[in-house]
Amino acid sequence: MAESTGYGLLNGKKGIIFGALDDRSIAWRIALACKREGAEFALSNAPIALRLGQLDALAEKTGAKIFPCDVSDNDDVEKMMDEVKKEYGSIDFILHAIGMSPNIRKKIEYTDLNYHFLSQTLDISAISLHKIIHYADNAGILNDGGSIVALTYIGAQRVFSKYSDMNDAKALLESIARNYGSRLAERGIRVNTVSQAPTRTSAGSGIKGFDAMYTFADKIAPLGNPDADECADYCVTLFSDLTRKVTMQNLYHDGGFVTAGISEDMINALAKIYGEEEGE
Ligand SMILES: NC(=O)c1ccc[n+]([C@@H]2O[C@H](COP(=O)([O-])OP(=O)(O)OC[C@H]3O[C@@H](n4cnc5c(N)ncnc54)[C@H](O)[C@@H]3O)[C@@H](O)[C@H]2O)c1
């Protein structure tokens, strides 16, 4: 799908895409899908990520302008929205694909969390959604009928031990999406979160035990794990006018993992490990 000509679902729409770092980033794949569907957009990431990543290549490929912004710095977010206004006027969609936990990076156990790091995790990974919407709205750039999507993970609802304080950050992120969504609904602006299955990206592979989490989800989900391009196709529908009445939702994009119990594959694999005869 990503390489095809698309459906023109976003013709005439403008947006901001936060969080593309390299070509594995889910935001990178979403940017390509938005371009395919006819959108024009700004790209944003933290200055350090711009130095280390490859965003110039994506900007060149999609005709996007880059706006450096560290979302933990309120002034940066405010300034960025003014610059987007000068360049693009107003916008119809925003993608929030930002996540970072210093506690996970430094391999600190959940029971020993460093609280300064925890506040950074919550600020960068969750409160930033509030800031982005707030400063975009203050700058007067949010068009009525627009759509805001933030990427999340099922750790918000269920405990995934290695996901540590990111479980808490995602719960807060989803709550902010609901609460802001209720306020923006009078202007027809939707705010949703997409709960994506484990996906091989820079942030994903920074989590200890990621491969096991990936395989577990893939074996349980009847449709298997969706990849980043499939997530991109789903997000495009949420930015489009086809989903005008979908708001304040946490939407699972996980091949059916969230409602599946156990798969035949998993039963047979566990039977082998624990020495149980198949069918017993
Ligand atoms: N990879 C997965 O398994 C998975 C699953 C579900 C949800 N998600 C979510 O998808 C989103 C994108 O992650 P990804 O997996 O594509 O990894 P990624 O590492 O490519 O993206 C994370 C992005 O956050 C940016 N970021 C970190 N600190 C920032 C700051 N202070 N200011 C601005 N940007 C900052 C990084 O530079 C990076 O571009 C995240 O919210 C992540 O939690 C990922």
The ligand as a Tripos MOL2 file, in Angstrom:
@<TRIPOS>MOLECULE
LIG
   44    48     1     0     0
SMALL
NO_CHARGES

@<TRIPOS>ATOM
      1 N1          7.6350    0.8160   18.6030 N.am      1 LIG1
      2 C1          6.6310    0.2670   19.2860 C.2       1 LIG1
      3 O1          6.6230   -0.9180   19.5970 O.2       1 LIG1
      4 C2          5.4470    1.1270   19.6700 C.ar      1 LIG1
      5 C3          4.2190    0.5060   20.0100 C.ar      1 LIG1
      6 C4          3.1340    1.3020   20.3900 C.ar      1 LIG1
      7 C5          3.2770    2.6870   20.4310 C.ar      1 LIG1
      8 N2          4.4790    3.2580   20.0940 N.ar      1 LIG1
      9 C6          4.5970    4.7170   20.1740 C.3       1 LIG1
     10 O2          4.8330    5.2560   18.8950 O.3       1 LIG1
     11 C7          5.4500    6.5230   19.0540 C.3       1 LIG1
     12 C8          6.6340    6.6310   18.1050 C.3       1 LIG1
     13 O3          7.6440    5.7340   18.5290 O.3       1 LIG1
     14 P1          8.5040    4.8270   17.5210 P.3       1 LIG1
     15 O4          8.3670    3.4310   17.9980 O.co2     1 LIG1
     16 O5          8.2120    5.1640   16.1330 O.co2     1 LIG1
     17 O6         10.0020    5.2200   17.9000 O.3       1 LIG1
     18 P2         10.9480    6.4370   17.4920 P.3       1 LIG1
     19 O7         12.1200    6.3480   18.3970 O.co2     1 LIG1
     20 O8         11.2000    6.4130   16.0460 O.co2     1 LIG1
     21 O9         10.0680    7.7380   17.8550 O.3       1 LIG1
     22 C9         10.0700    8.3590   19.1300 C.3       1 LIG1
     23 C10        10.2830    9.8330   18.8390 C.3       1 LIG1
     24 O10        10.1380   10.6570   20.0210 O.3       1 LIG1
     25 C11        11.0160   11.7540   19.8130 C.3       1 LIG1
     26 N3         11.2870   12.4950   21.0440 N.ar      1 LIG1
     27 C12        11.8590   12.0300   22.1960 C.ar      1 LIG1
     28 N4         12.0320   13.0420   23.0500 N.ar      1 LIG1
     29 C13        11.5370   14.1720   22.4480 C.ar      1 LIG1
     30 C14        11.4440   15.5380   22.8470 C.ar      1 LIG1
     31 N5         11.8840   15.9540   24.0560 N.pl3     1 LIG1
     32 N6         10.9040   16.4320   21.9830 N.ar      1 LIG1
     33 C15        10.4540   16.0390   20.7580 C.ar      1 LIG1
     34 N7         10.5180   14.7480   20.3310 N.ar      1 LIG1
     35 C16        11.0730   13.8330   21.1680 C.ar      1 LIG1
     36 C17        12.2840   11.0560   19.2870 C.3       1 LIG1
     37 O11        13.2410   11.9470   18.7640 O.3       1 LIG1
     38 C18        11.6960   10.1060   18.2810 C.3       1 LIG1
     39 O12        11.5920   10.7100   17.0060 O.3       1 LIG1
     40 C19         5.8030    6.6680   20.5290 C.3       1 LIG1
     41 O13         4.7870    7.3890   21.2070 O.3       1 LIG1
     42 C20         5.7700    5.2170   20.9830 C.3       1 LIG1
     43 O14         5.5450    5.0860   22.3700 O.3       1 LIG1
     44 C21         5.5510    2.5090   19.7100 C.ar      1 LIG1
@<TRIPOS>BOND
     1     1     2 1
     2     2     3 2
     3     2     4 1
     4     4     5 ar
     5     4    44 ar
     6     5     6 ar
     7     6     7 ar
     8     7     8 ar
     9     8     9 1
    10     8    44 ar
    11     9    10 1
    12     9    42 1
    13    10    11 1
    14    11    12 1
    15    11    40 1
    16    12    13 1
    17    13    14 1
    18    14    15 2
    19    14    16 1
    20    14    17 1
    21    17    18 1
    22    18    19 2
    23    18    20 1
    24    18    21 1
    25    21    22 1
    26    22    23 1
    27    23    24 1
    28    23    38 1
    29    24    25 1
    30    25    26 1
    31    25    36 1
    32    26    27 ar
    33    26    35 ar
    34    27    28 ar
    35    28    29 ar
    36    29    30 ar
    37    29    35 ar
    38    30    31 1
    39    30    32 ar
    40    32    33 ar
    41    33    34 ar
    42    34    35 ar
    43    36    37 1
    44    36    38 1
    45    38    39 1
    46    40    41 1
    47    40    42 1
    48    42    43 1
@<TRIPOS>SUBSTRUCTURE
     1 LIG1         1 GROUP 0 **** ****
